[in-house]
Amino acid sequence: MSGQFAAVLAGWAGFPAFFPPFYLQNSTVRNNLFDGWAQHGVAFSDFLFDPSSSQDEWNLGNGNLFEGNSFRGLRTDGVALFFGTSTRNNLFIGDPNGVVIDLGTDNQVSRSAHMIRSRPSAWR
């Protein structure tokens, strides 16, 4: 990485009618090495243009599994792992190497698979 917004941008609303929204859903991200610098490590962001606008986009990045990835070589200016308010049932196993913010529902972060007490319903 060399100054990207995120090592894994797991959702983006873009600008309506120009960049369509996208997000990871029911995906597996496994055995990657992230190195360098990015503003964020993994970002599941909601992008709100105007609270009263119908152009607001919500990140539906749900049911994802992150496992066996190395973020040790990745430096971030912001948050290492960010789950926006509309994300749910994501499972991150490993060390995000920095600050974690989870505003979503039933997302889990664990340093090892053995430490997980109960997986979100999407992973049962």
Secondary structure, DSSP 8 states (H G I E B T S, - for coil): -EEEEEEEE-EE--STTTS--EE--S-EEES-EEEEEEEEEEEE--B-S-TT-TT-B-----S-EEES-EEEEEEESS-SEEE-TT-BS-EEES--SS-EEE-SBS-EEESSGGG-SS--GGG-
